[in-house]
Amino acid sequence: MQRVCFLLKVRADRLDAYRARHAAVWPEMLGALEATCWHNYSLFLREDGLLVGYLETEDFAAARAGMEATDVNARWQAQMAPFFESPAGTRPDEVMRPLTEVFHLP
């Protein structure tokens, strides 16, 4: 199982709305994540907007490609893009870069 951690930055003026969106993730989006093997997926948000994501999957490239192929992901990413500090015209899932794991205590 591959463990993946990544960082994103949520705009300070959108933190409450971001939290609200994730309190009610669309059932179709949850189903797509499960179907494309995103397991134990968590998001952690710091008060300054730093977002830490963590998930487990057999193959992160395949999991990302699977989500990329879904209509629900395209809709979700389009709606979520304004929440993030990222280059114009990019979706949040496009700027997600995994961190290098340097230690793990099983």
VEXVO-385676 format. One record per atom (N, C-alpha, C, O): atom name; x negated, y negated, z negated. Coordinates in pm, 1 decimal. Layout:
# VEXVO-385676
@atome CA, u X, v Y, w Z
...
# end
This chain:
# VEXVO-385676
@atome N, u -85.1, v 118.1, w 0.0
@atome CA, u 0.0, v 0.0, w 0.0
@atome C, u -89.2, v -123.8, w 0.0
@atome O, u -182.5, v -134.2, w -79.6
@atome N, u -60.5, v -214.5, w 87.4
@atome CA, u -134.0, v -340.0, w 98.2
@atome C, u -64.5, v -444.8, w 11.4
@atome O, u 56.8, v -463.5, w 21.9
@atome N, u -140.8, v -513.2, w -74.4
@atome CA, u -88.6, v -623.6, w -155.1
@atome C, u -127.8, v -753.3, w -84.7
@atome O, u -243.6, v -771.2, w -47.0
@atome N, u -32.7, v -842.3, w -67.5
@atome CA, u -56.3, v -966.3, w 5.9
@atome C, u -14.2, v -1084.4, w -81.1
@atome O, u 95.6, v -1085.7, w -136.8
@atome N, u -102.3, v -1183.3, w -92.2
@atome CA, u -72.7, v -1306.3, w -164.1
@atome C, u -101.6, v -1422.8, w -70.1
@atome O, u -199.9, v -1420.5, w 4.0
@atome N, u -16.2, v -1524.1, w -73.4
@atome CA, u -36.3, v -1640.6, w 12.7
@atome C, u 10.6, v -1766.4, w -59.6
@atome O, u 85.8, v -1759.6, w -156.9
@atome N, u -35.2, v -1881.4, w -10.2
@atome CA, u 0.7, v -2011.2, w -66.0
@atome C, u 68.4, v -2096.6, w 39.7
@atome O, u 31.5, v -2093.0, w 157.0
@atome N, u 167.0, v -2172.6, w -2.5
@atome CA, u 229.4, v -2274.5, w 80.5
@atome C, u 253.8, v -2395.4, w -9.8
@atome O, u 239.2, v -2386.1, w -131.6
@atome N, u 290.4, v -2507.1, w 49.3
@atome CA, u 316.7, v -2628.1, w -29.9
@atome C, u 455.8, v -2680.2, w 2.6
@atome O, u 484.3, v -2719.1, w 115.9
@atome N, u 541.9, v -2680.3, w -98.6
@atome CA, u 677.6, v -2733.1, w -86.1
@atome C, u 671.9, v -2884.3, w -114.2
@atome O, u 604.1, v -2928.9, w -206.8
@atome N, u 742.9, v -2960.3, w -33.9
@atome CA, u 745.8, v -3105.5, w -52.2
@atome C, u 804.0, v -3139.0, w -189.9
@atome O, u 904.4, v -3081.2, w -231.4
@atome N, u 741.3, v -3230.9, w -258.7
@atome CA, u 782.1, v -3267.9, w -394.7
@atome C, u 926.8, v -3314.1, w -401.4
@atome O, u 995.0, v -3288.6, w -500.7
@atome N, u 974.8, v -3381.5, w -297.7
@atome CA, u 1112.0, v -3431.7, w -299.3
@atome C, u 1215.7, v -3325.1, w -264.4
@atome O, u 1335.3, v -3353.8, w -261.8
@atome N, u 1170.9, v -3202.9, w -237.6
@atome CA, u 1263.3, v -3095.0, w -198.5
@atome C, u 1261.4, v -2976.2, w -295.0
@atome O, u 1321.9, v -2872.9, w -266.0
@atome N, u 1193.7, v -2989.0, w -408.0
@atome CA, u 1178.1, v -2874.6, w -499.7
@atome C, u 1311.6, v -2818.1, w -547.8
@atome O, u 1331.7, v -2696.7, w -544.3
@atome N, u 1402.4, v -2903.9, w -592.2
@atome CA, u 1530.7, v -2854.6, w -642.7
@atome C, u 1611.0, v -2785.9, w -533.1
@atome O, u 1671.0, v -2681.0, w -556.2
@atome N, u 1612.3, v -2844.0, w -415.6
@atome CA, u 1685.2, v -2782.8, w -303.6
@atome C, u 1621.1, v -2650.3, w -262.5
@atome O, u 1691.1, v -2556.1, w -225.3
@atome N, u 1488.7, v -2643.2, w -269.3
@atome CA, u 1419.1, v -2518.3, w -236.6
@atome C, u 1459.2, v -2408.4, w -336.0
@atome O, u 1489.1, v -2295.7, w -296.5
@atome N, u 1459.3, v -2442.5, w -463.2
@atome CA, u 1501.0, v -2345.5, w -565.2
@atome C, u 1645.1, v -2299.8, w -541.2
@atome O, u 1675.7, v -2181.0, w -552.0
@atome N, u 1731.6, v -2393.1, w -509.1
@atome CA, u 1872.0, v -2359.4, w -484.9
@atome C, u 1886.3, v -2264.9, w -366.2
@atome O, u 1965.0, v -2170.5, w -372.5
@atome N, u 1812.4, v -2287.9, w -259.1
@atome CA, u 1818.5, v -2198.2, w -143.0
@atome C, u 1779.0, v -2056.6, w -181.5
@atome O, u 1839.5, v -1960.1, w -135.0
@atome N, u 1678.2, v -2044.1, w -265.5
@atome CA, u 1630.8, v -1911.2, w -301.8
@atome C, u 1713.6, v -1845.5, w -411.7
@atome O, u 1696.5, v -1726.9, w -440.2
@atome N, u 1802.4, v -1921.5, w -472.8
@atome CA, u 1897.1, v -1862.1, w -567.4
@atome C, u 2010.9, v -1793.3, w -492.4
@atome O, u 2088.3, v -1717.4, w -550.7
@atome N, u 2020.0, v -1821.2, w -361.1
@atome CA, u 2128.5, v -1765.1, w -280.2
@atome C, u 2076.3, v -1729.6, w -139.9
@atome O, u 2128.1, v -1778.1, w -39.3
@atome N, u 1974.5, v -1645.6, w -135.1
@atome CA, u 1921.3, v -1602.0, w -4.9
@atome C, u 2028.9, v -1522.8, w 67.6
@atome O, u 2098.0, v -1440.6, w 7.4
@atome N, u 2042.6, v -1548.1, w 197.3
@atome CA, u 2143.9, v -1479.8, w 276.8
@atome C, u 2127.2, v -1327.7, w 268.6
@atome O, u 2015.1, v -1278.2, w 280.1
@atome N, u 2234.1, v -1254.1, w 249.3
@atome CA, u 2226.4, v -1107.3, w 246.9
@atome C, u 2161.5, v -1050.8, w 374.4
@atome O, u 2088.1, v -952.1, w 368.3
@atome N, u 2188.4, v -1112.9, w 488.1
@atome CA, u 2129.1, v -1067.4, w 614.5
@atome C, u 1976.3, v -1083.2, w 612.7
@atome O, u 1904.3, v -999.9, w 667.8
@atome N, u 1927.9, v -1189.8, w 549.6
@atome CA, u 1783.4, v -1211.3, w 538.0
@atome C, u 1722.2, v -1107.5, w 444.9
@atome O, u 1616.5, v -1051.8, w 474.5
@atome N, u 1787.7, v -1081.6, w 333.6
@atome CA, u 1738.5, v -979.3, w 240.7
@atome C, u 1731.9, v -842.6, w 309.1
@atome O, u 1635.8, v -767.9, w 290.8
@atome N, u 1833.5, v -811.0, w 387.0
@atome CA, u 1834.8, v -684.3, w 460.0
@atome C, u 1722.2, v -675.8, w 561.0
@atome O, u 1660.5, v -570.4, w 576.3
@atome N, u 1694.5, v -785.5, w 630.0
@atome CA, u 1586.0, v -786.1, w 728.2
@atome C, u 1450.8, v -767.6, w 660.7
@atome O, u 1365.7, v -695.0, w 712.1
@atome N, u 1429.8, v -831.7, w 546.8
@atome CA, u 1303.9, v -814.5, w 473.4
@atome C, u 1286.0, v -668.2, w 431.7
@atome O, u 1177.9, v -611.4, w 447.1
@atome N, u 1390.8, v -609.0, w 380.1
@atome CA, u 1383.3, v -467.8, w 340.1
@atome C, u 1358.3, v -377.9, w 460.9
@atome O, u 1276.3, v -286.4, w 454.1
@atome N, u 1427.9, v -403.3, w 570.4
@atome CA, u 1416.0, v -319.5, w 690.2
@atome C, u 1277.3, v -328.7, w 754.0
@atome O, u 1233.1, v -235.2, w 820.7
@atome N, u 1208.7, v -441.6, w 733.3
@atome CA, u 1076.3, v -458.9, w 793.2
@atome C, u 963.8, v -436.1, w 692.0
@atome O, u 849.1, v -474.6, w 714.7
@atome N, u 999.5, v -372.7, w 580.0
@atome CA, u 901.3, v -323.0, w 481.7
@atome C, u 831.3, v -429.8, w 398.9
@atome O, u 712.1, v -418.2, w 370.1
@atome N, u 905.0, v -533.6, w 360.7
@atome CA, u 854.5, v -631.8, w 264.5
@atome C, u 902.2, v -583.4, w 126.9
@atome O, u 1020.0, v -597.6, w 94.1
@atome N, u 814.1, v -527.8, w 48.5
@atome CA, u 849.2, v -471.5, w -81.7
@atome C, u 791.9, v -556.5, w -194.4
@atome O, u 689.8, v -623.2, w -178.1
@atome N, u 859.1, v -552.8, w -308.4
@atome CA, u 811.8, v -621.7, w -428.3
@atome C, u 775.1, v -766.9, w -395.6
@atome O, u 672.7, v -817.4, w -441.5
@atome N, u 858.5, v -832.9, w -316.8
@atome CA, u 832.3, v -968.1, w -267.6
@atome C, u 875.1, v -1069.1, w -372.5
@atome O, u 989.7, v -1068.1, w -417.5
@atome N, u 783.0, v -1156.4, w -411.5
@atome CA, u 810.1, v -1259.2, w -511.7
@atome C, u 755.0, v -1392.4, w -465.3
@atome O, u 654.2, v -1398.6, w -394.9
@atome N, u 822.4, v -1498.9, w -505.8
@atome CA, u 775.0, v -1634.4, w -483.4
@atome C, u 767.7, v -1704.7, w -618.6
@atome O, u 859.1, v -1693.9, w -700.4
@atome N, u 658.6, v -1776.1, w -640.9
@atome CA, u 637.7, v -1850.8, w -764.9
@atome C, u 613.2, v -1995.9, w -726.4
@atome O, u 531.0, v -2024.2, w -639.2
@atome N, u 684.6, v -2088.6, w -791.4
@atome CA, u 676.6, v -2229.5, w -754.9
@atome C, u 629.5, v -2311.7, w -874.1
@atome O, u 690.7, v -2310.1, w -980.9
@atome N, u 519.1, v -2383.9, w -853.4
@atome CA, u 467.5, v -2473.3, w -956.0
@atome C, u 535.3, v -2609.6, w -941.6
@atome O, u 585.1, v -2642.3, w -833.8
@atome N, u 537.9, v -2688.5, w -1047.3
@atome CA, u 608.2, v -2817.2, w -1047.2
@atome C, u 555.0, v -2916.6, w -944.6
@atome O, u 627.5, v -3008.2, w -905.6
@atome N, u 431.5, v -2901.4, w -900.1
@atome CA, u 376.8, v -2992.0, w -799.0
@atome C, u 403.9, v -2943.8, w -656.6
@atome O, u 358.9, v -3005.8, w -560.3
@atome N, u 477.9, v -2832.5, w -643.2
@atome CA, u 514.6, v -2781.5, w -511.9
@atome C, u 428.7, v -2667.1, w -461.1
@atome O, u 457.4, v -2611.1, w -355.3
@atome N, u 323.5, v -2631.0, w -534.4
@atome CA, u 243.4, v -2516.4, w -491.3
@atome C, u 328.9, v -2390.4, w -499.3
@atome O, u 383.8, v -2358.1, w -604.6
@atome N, u 339.4, v -2320.5, w -388.4
@atome CA, u 418.3, v -2197.9, w -381.0
@atome C, u 323.2, v -2080.5, w -361.3
@atome O, u 241.7, v -2079.9, w -269.0
@atome N, u 334.4, v -1982.1, w -448.3
@atome CA, u 255.0, v -1860.7, w -438.4
@atome C, u 349.2, v -1747.3, w -402.1
@atome O, u 447.4, v -1722.3, w -472.0
@atome N, u 319.4, v -1679.3, w -293.3
@atome CA, u 399.1, v -1565.0, w -251.0
@atome C, u 320.7, v -1437.4, w -269.3
@atome O, u 198.9, v -1435.3, w -251.8
@atome N, u 390.4, v -1330.9, w -304.6
@atome CA, u 328.4, v -1199.7, w -322.3
@atome C, u 423.0, v -1094.2, w -267.2
@atome O, u 543.9, v -1099.8, w -289.6
@atome N, u 366.7, v -998.0, w -194.8
@atome CA, u 445.4, v -885.4, w -146.6
@atome C, u 356.5, v -763.7, w -130.8
@atome O, u 233.8, v -773.3, w -131.1
@atome N, u 420.2, v -650.6, w -117.3
@atome CA, u 350.9, v -525.5, w -90.5
@atome C, u 411.0, v -464.3, w 34.1
@atome O, u 532.5, v -468.1, w 53.6
@atome N, u 326.4, v -408.0, w 118.5
@atome CA, u 371.0, v -347.4, w 243.0
@atome C, u 263.0, v -251.7, w 293.2
@atome O, u 146.3, v -264.0, w 256.1
@atome N, u 301.3, v -159.1, w 375.2
@atome CA, u 203.2, v -66.8, w 434.5
@atome C, u 115.8, v -137.6, w 536.8
@atome O, u -3.2, v -107.9, w 547.8
@atome N, u 173.4, v -231.0, w 611.7
@atome CA, u 101.6, v -297.5, w 720.5
@atome C, u 157.3, v -439.0, w 734.9
@atome O, u 265.2, v -458.4, w 790.8
@atome N, u 83.3, v -537.7, w 684.1
@atome CA, u 132.7, v -675.0, w 683.3
@atome C, u 155.8, v -728.2, w 824.9
@atome O, u 254.7, v -797.3, w 848.9
@atome N, u 68.2, v -697.7, w 916.9
@atome CA, u 86.5, v -744.1, w 1055.0
@atome C, u 216.8, v -689.2, w 1112.4
@atome O, u 290.8, v -761.5, w 1179.1
@atome N, u 244.5, v -562.6, w 1087.0
@atome CA, u 368.4, v -501.9, w 1136.5
@atome C, u 489.8, v -560.4, w 1065.4
@atome O, u 593.4, v -581.7, w 1128.4
@atome N, u 479.0, v -586.5, w 935.5
@atome CA, u 590.2, v -645.4, w 860.3
@atome C, u 621.4, v -785.4, w 912.5
@atome O, u 738.1, v -821.6, w 927.8
@atome N, u 518.0, v -863.7, w 939.8
@atome CA, u 538.9, v -998.5, w 995.7
@atome C, u 599.7, v -991.0, w 1135.1
@atome O, u 692.3, v -1065.7, w 1166.9
@atome N, u 547.8, v -901.1, w 1218.0
@atome CA, u 600.3, v -886.1, w 1353.9
@atome C, u 745.8, v -841.9, w 1350.9
@atome O, u 826.6, v -887.6, w 1431.7
@atome N, u 779.2, v -753.8, w 1258.4
@atome CA, u 917.5, v -708.5, w 1246.0
@atome C, u 1010.5, v -823.4, w 1212.3
@atome O, u 1118.4, v -835.1, w 1270.4
@atome N, u 969.7, v -908.7, w 1118.5
@atome CA, u 1052.1, v -1024.4, w 1083.7
@atome C, u 1058.5, v -1123.0, w 1199.1
@atome O, u 1163.9, v -1180.9, w 1225.2
@atome N, u 948.9, v -1142.6, w 1267.5
@atome CA, u 944.1, v -1235.1, w 1381.5
@atome C, u 1046.5, v -1197.2, w 1488.0
@atome O, u 1098.2, v -1283.5, w 1559.0
@atome N, u 1075.1, v -1068.7, w 1498.5
@atome CA, u 1166.6, v -1018.6, w 1601.8
@atome C, u 1314.0, v -1031.4, w 1563.5
@atome O, u 1401.6, v -1001.9, w 1644.8
@atome N, u 1342.1, v -1074.8, w 1441.5
@atome CA, u 1482.2, v -1083.2, w 1398.4
@atome C, u 1538.9, v -1222.7, w 1419.9
@atome O, u 1469.1, v -1323.0, w 1405.1
@atome N, u 1665.0, v -1226.9, w 1454.6
@atome CA, u 1735.3, v -1354.2, w 1471.6
@atome C, u 1751.4, v -1426.0, w 1338.6
@atome O, u 1739.8, v -1548.4, w 1332.2
@atome N, u 1778.2, v -1350.7, w 1232.4
@atome CA, u 1800.2, v -1414.0, w 1102.9
@atome C, u 1674.5, v -1485.7, w 1055.5
@atome O, u 1684.5, v -1592.1, w 994.4
@atome N, u 1557.2, v -1430.5, w 1082.0
@atome CA, u 1434.0, v -1497.0, w 1041.7
@atome C, u 1416.1, v -1628.9, w 1116.3
@atome O, u 1374.9, v -1728.5, w 1056.8
@atome N, u 1446.1, v -1630.6, w 1244.6
@atome CA, u 1434.5, v -1754.6, w 1321.9
@atome C, u 1525.8, v -1862.4, w 1262.6
@atome O, u 1485.6, v -1978.1, w 1250.0
@atome N, u 1647.5, v -1824.6, w 1226.6
@atome CA, u 1741.5, v -1919.9, w 1168.0
@atome C, u 1695.3, v -1967.6, w 1030.1
@atome O, u 1701.5, v -2086.5, w 999.0
@atome N, u 1648.6, v -1872.2, w 947.6
@atome CA, u 1601.9, v -1905.9, w 812.3
@atome C, u 1480.5, v -1998.4, w 820.0
@atome O, u 1475.5, v -2100.3, w 751.0
@atome N, u 1383.6, v -1963.5, w 903.0
@atome CA, u 1262.1, v -2044.9, w 913.6
@atome C, u 1293.4, v -2185.7, w 963.5
@atome O, u 1234.3, v -2282.8, w 916.3
@atome N, u 1385.2, v -2197.2, w 1057.9
@atome CA, u 1423.3, v -2329.3, w 1109.1
@atome C, u 1485.0, v -2414.6, w 998.1
@atome O, u 1459.0, v -2534.7, w 989.8
@atome N, u 1566.1, v -2352.8, w 913.9
@atome CA, u 1628.4, v -2427.3, w 804.4
@atome C, u 1530.5, v -2458.5, w 692.0
@atome O, u 1545.4, v -2559.3, w 622.9
@atome N, u 1430.3, v -2372.6, w 673.1
@atome CA, u 1334.9, v -2391.6, w 563.9
@atome C, u 1218.4, v -2483.0, w 600.4
@atome O, u 1154.7, v -2538.5, w 510.9
@atome N, u 1189.1, v -2500.1, w 726.7
@atome CA, u 1072.8, v -2579.0, w 769.4
@atome C, u 1067.0, v -2718.2, w 706.1
@atome O, u 958.5, v -2760.3, w 666.2
@atome N, u 1177.4, v -2791.4, w 694.9
@atome CA, u 1169.4, v -2925.3, w 635.6
@atome C, u 1129.4, v -2927.8, w 487.7
@atome O, u 1096.4, v -3033.9, w 434.6
@atome N, u 1132.1, v -2813.4, w 421.6
@atome CA, u 1094.9, v -2807.2, w 280.6
@atome C, u 944.1, v -2808.0, w 259.0
@atome O, u 897.8, v -2833.3, w 147.7
@atome N, u 867.3, v -2780.6, w 363.2
@atome CA, u 724.1, v -2757.6, w 348.5
@atome C, u 637.2, v -2869.3, w 402.6
@atome O, u 672.7, v -2938.0, w 498.3
@atome N, u 521.7, v -2885.8, w 338.4
@atome CA, u 416.6, v -2971.5, w 390.2
@atome C, u 334.9, v -2885.1, w 485.3
@atome O, u 251.9, v -2805.5, w 441.4
@atome N, u 357.7, v -2900.3, w 613.9
@atome CA, u 286.4, v -2821.4, w 713.4
@atome C, u 285.5, v -2898.7, w 844.6
@atome O, u 364.1, v -2991.7, w 862.6
@atome N, u 197.3, v -2860.9, w 936.0
@atome CA, u 191.9, v -2932.5, w 1063.9
@atome C, u 327.3, v -2933.3, w 1134.1
@atome O, u 399.8, v -2833.8, w 1132.9
@atome N, u 359.9, v -3045.9, w 1194.5
@atome CA, u 487.3, v -3060.0, w 1264.9
@atome C, u 503.5, v -2950.4, w 1369.4
@atome O, u 409.0, v -2914.9, w 1440.0
@atome N, u 623.3, v -2898.5, w 1377.5
@atome CA, u 653.5, v -2797.1, w 1477.2
@atome C, u 616.5, v -2655.8, w 1437.2
@atome O, u 633.1, v -2563.3, w 1516.7
@atome N, u 566.0, v -2636.3, w 1313.6
@atome CA, u 533.1, v -2500.3, w 1269.5
@atome C, u 635.2, v -2452.0, w 1168.7
@atome O, u 688.5, v -2528.8, w 1088.7
@atome N, u 660.7, v -2322.4, w 1175.0
@atome CA, u 749.9, v -2260.0, w 1077.3
@atome C, u 667.7, v -2220.2, w 955.0
@atome O, u 547.7, v -2196.0, w 967.4
@atome N, u 729.5, v -2212.8, w 837.6
@atome CA, u 656.0, v -2171.3, w 718.2
@atome C, u 586.7, v -2036.0, w 734.9
@atome O, u 474.3, v -2018.0, w 688.0
@atome N, u 652.9, v -1941.0, w 801.2
@atome CA, u 591.2, v -1808.8, w 815.3
@atome C, u 471.9, v -1810.4, w 911.5
@atome O, u 392.5, v -1716.3, w 912.0
@atome N, u 458.3, v -1914.4, w 991.7
@atome CA, u 344.2, v -1925.4, w 1082.7
@atome C, u 218.3, v -1974.7, w 1012.4
@atome O, u 107.6, v -1942.3, w 1055.3
@atome N, u 233.0, v -2052.2, w 905.2
@atome CA, u 116.4, v -2106.6, w 835.5
@atome C, u 77.4, v -2023.5, w 712.8
@atome O, u -16.8, v -2057.7, w 641.4
@atome N, u 148.9, v -1916.9, w 689.8
@atome CA, u 121.9, v -1826.8, w 577.7
@atome C, u -6.5, v -1748.3, w 607.1
@atome O, u -10.3, v -1667.4, w 699.9
@atome N, u -111.1, v -1772.4, w 528.0
@atome CA, u -238.7, v -1703.5, w 545.1
@atome C, u -269.7, v -1623.8, w 418.7
@atome O, u -278.6, v -1682.2, w 310.7
@atome N, u -286.2, v -1492.7, w 429.5
@atome CA, u -314.6, v -1413.0, w 310.0
@atome C, u -446.9, v -1453.4, w 244.0
@atome O, u -545.7, v -1483.3, w 311.1
@atome N, u -445.4, v -1453.1, w 112.3
@atome CA, u -567.3, v -1476.0, w 34.8
@atome C, u -646.6, v -1346.2, w 28.9
@atome O, u -590.3, v -1237.4, w 40.9
@atome N, u -776.1, v -1358.2, w 10.6
@atome CA, u -861.9, v -1240.9, w -3.1
@atome C, u -860.0, v -1193.7, w -148.0
@atome O, u -889.5, v -1270.4, w -239.7
@atome N, u -825.7, v -1069.1, w -167.3
@atome CA, u -824.6, v -1013.5, w -302.6
@atome C, u -968.2, v -988.9, w -347.9
@atome O, u -1046.8, v -926.9, w -276.2
@atome N, u -1001.5, v -1037.2, w -466.0
@atome CA, u -1136.6, v -1017.8, w -519.4
@atome C, u -1138.7, v -929.2, w -643.8
@atome O, u -1245.1, v -885.0, w -687.3
@atome N, u -1019.6, v -903.2, w -701.5
@atome CA, u -1013.8, v -816.1, w -819.1
@atome C, u -872.2, v -763.1, w -833.2
@atome O, u -774.7, v -832.8, w -805.0
@atome N, u -862.8, v -638.7, w -877.4
@atome CA, u -733.3, v -578.1, w -906.7
@atome C, u -750.4, v -477.4, w -1018.1
@atome O, u -838.9, v -392.1, w -1011.0
@atome N, u -668.1, v -485.1, w -1120.2
@atome CA, u -667.2, v -388.7, w -1229.6
@atome C, u -544.1, v -301.0, w -1212.1
@atome O, u -433.0, v -343.9, w -1243.1
@atome N, u -562.1, v -178.8, w -1162.8
@atome CA, u -444.3, v -92.8, w -1140.7
@atome C, u -382.2, v -44.1, w -1271.5
@atome O, u -283.0, v 28.8, w -1269.4
# end
